[in-house]
Amino acid sequence: MPYESPHQLESEIQELERRLAERRQALSEQQEVLHEKEVIREYVGEKMAEAAPPPAPTPQAAPAPSAATPTEEEAAKVQELVDVAFLKGLPRAISAVKATHNARLIDAFHDALADHLYNDLVTRGKLKPM
């Protein structure tokens, strides 16, 4: 489902900012430091875990095992999915990536989305760059 208003993306980003603030407070009380980027990765991971599991793969749809580095085609697909997350909503992008049943693509999407969100928050002045 696309974002019904431009404010939905802002709402998700505000939720992420709120979680970052909560985590900073909790960690400062424990005298520990957790990097904001890790909090963002956890947030994206939680959103992915909340999404309904995709239908079971058909035997011909199962990806072949391969190297850990995504191919150029997979990298392009990851960027496309990150764009979908920001334009049409995180749930739609998560559903699309899970439907591929490609663990490497799912992992690459998770990393790329977390990086993109981190960079967006730095650009907005909500986080200090590393």
WOLINRA-V429793 format. One record per pair of residues at least 24 apart in sequence whose C-alpha atoms are under 10 Angstrom apart, sorted by the first residue. I is the first residue (numbers start at 1). J is the second residue. D is the distance in whole Angstrom. If there is no record, write none. Layout:
BEGIN
I_J_D ; I_J_D
END
This chain:
BEGIN
1_88_6 ; 1_89_7 ; 1_90_9 ; 1_91_8 ; 1_92_6 ; 1_93_10 ; 2_84_9 ; 2_85_9 ; 2_86_9 ; 2_87_7 ; 2_88_4 ; 2_89_6 ; 2_90_9 ; 2_91_9 ; 2_92_7 ; 2_93_10 ; 3_85_9 ; 3_86_9 ; 3_87_7 ; 3_88_5 ; 3_89_6 ; 3_90_9 ; 3_91_10 ; 3_92_10 ; 4_88_9 ; 4_89_9 ; 5_88_10 ; 6_87_9 ; 6_88_10 ; 8_86_10 ; 8_88_10 ; 8_89_8 ; 9_85_9 ; 9_86_7 ; 9_87_8 ; 9_88_9 ; 9_89_7 ; 9_90_9 ; 10_86_10 ; 12_89_9 ; 12_90_9 ; 13_117_8 ; 13_120_9 ; 13_121_8 ; 14_121_10 ; 15_43_10 ; 16_40_7 ; 16_43_7 ; 16_44_9 ; 16_117_9 ; 16_121_9 ; 17_121_8 ; 17_126_8 ; 17_127_9 ; 19_43_8 ; 20_126_10 ; 20_127_9 ; 35_130_9 ; 36_118_8 ; 36_127_8 ; 36_128_9 ; 36_129_10 ; 36_130_9 ; 37_114_7 ; 37_115_7 ; 37_117_9 ; 37_118_6 ; 37_119_9 ; 37_127_10 ; 37_129_10 ; 37_130_9 ; 38_114_8 ; 38_115_10 ; 38_118_10 ; 39_114_9 ; 39_118_10 ; 40_111_10 ; 40_113_9 ; 40_114_6 ; 40_115_8 ; 40_116_10 ; 40_117_7 ; 40_118_7 ; 41_110_7 ; 41_111_7 ; 41_112_10 ; 41_113_8 ; 41_114_5 ; 41_115_8 ; 41_117_9 ; 41_118_9 ; 42_110_10 ; 42_114_9 ; 43_114_8 ; 44_90_9 ; 44_94_10 ; 44_109_10 ; 44_110_7 ; 44_111_9 ; 44_113_7 ; 44_114_6 ; 44_117_9 ; 45_107_10 ; 45_110_7 ; 45_111_9 ; 45_114_9 ; 47_90_8 ; 47_91_8 ; 47_94_8 ; 48_90_9 ; 48_91_8 ; 48_93_9 ; 48_94_6 ; 48_95_8 ; 48_97_10 ; 48_98_9 ; 48_106_9 ; 48_110_8 ; 49_94_9 ; 50_91_9 ; 50_94_10 ; 51_90_10 ; 51_91_7 ; 51_92_9 ; 51_94_7 ; 51_95_7 ; 51_98_9 ; 52_91_9 ; 52_94_9 ; 52_95_8 ; 52_98_9 ; 53_94_10 ; 53_95_8 ; 53_98_7 ; 53_99_8 ; 54_94_10 ; 54_95_7 ; 54_96_9 ; 54_97_9 ; 54_98_6 ; 54_99_5 ; 54_100_9 ; 54_101_8 ; 55_98_9 ; 55_99_7 ; 55_100_10 ; 55_101_9 ; 56_99_9 ; 56_101_8 ; 57_99_8 ; 57_100_8 ; 57_101_7 ; 57_102_10 ; 58_101_10 ; 61_99_10 ; 61_100_8 ; 61_101_8 ; 61_102_9 ; 62_100_8 ; 62_101_7 ; 62_102_7 ; 62_103_10 ; 63_100_8 ; 63_101_7 ; 63_102_6 ; 63_103_8 ; 63_104_9 ; 63_105_10 ; 64_102_9 ; 65_102_9 ; 65_103_9 ; 65_104_9 ; 66_104_9 ; 67_104_9 ; 68_103_10 ; 68_104_7 ; 68_105_10 ; 68_107_10 ; 68_108_9 ; 69_104_8 ; 69_105_10 ; 69_108_9 ; 70_104_7 ; 70_105_7 ; 70_107_10 ; 70_108_7 ; 71_104_10 ; 71_105_9 ; 74_102_10 ; 74_104_9 ; 74_105_6 ; 74_106_10 ; 74_108_9 ; 74_109_9 ; 75_105_8 ; 75_108_8 ; 75_109_9 ; 75_112_9 ; 77_105_8 ; 77_108_10 ; 77_109_9 ; 78_105_7 ; 78_106_8 ; 78_107_10 ; 78_108_7 ; 78_109_5 ; 78_110_9 ; 78_111_10 ; 78_112_7 ; 78_113_9 ; 79_108_10 ; 79_109_8 ; 79_112_8 ; 79_113_9 ; 79_116_10 ; 80_109_10 ; 81_109_7 ; 81_112_10 ; 81_113_9 ; 82_109_7 ; 82_110_9 ; 82_112_7 ; 82_113_6 ; 82_114_10 ; 82_116_8 ; 82_117_10 ; 83_113_9 ; 83_116_10 ; 85_113_8 ; 86_113_9 ; 86_116_10 ; 86_117_10
END
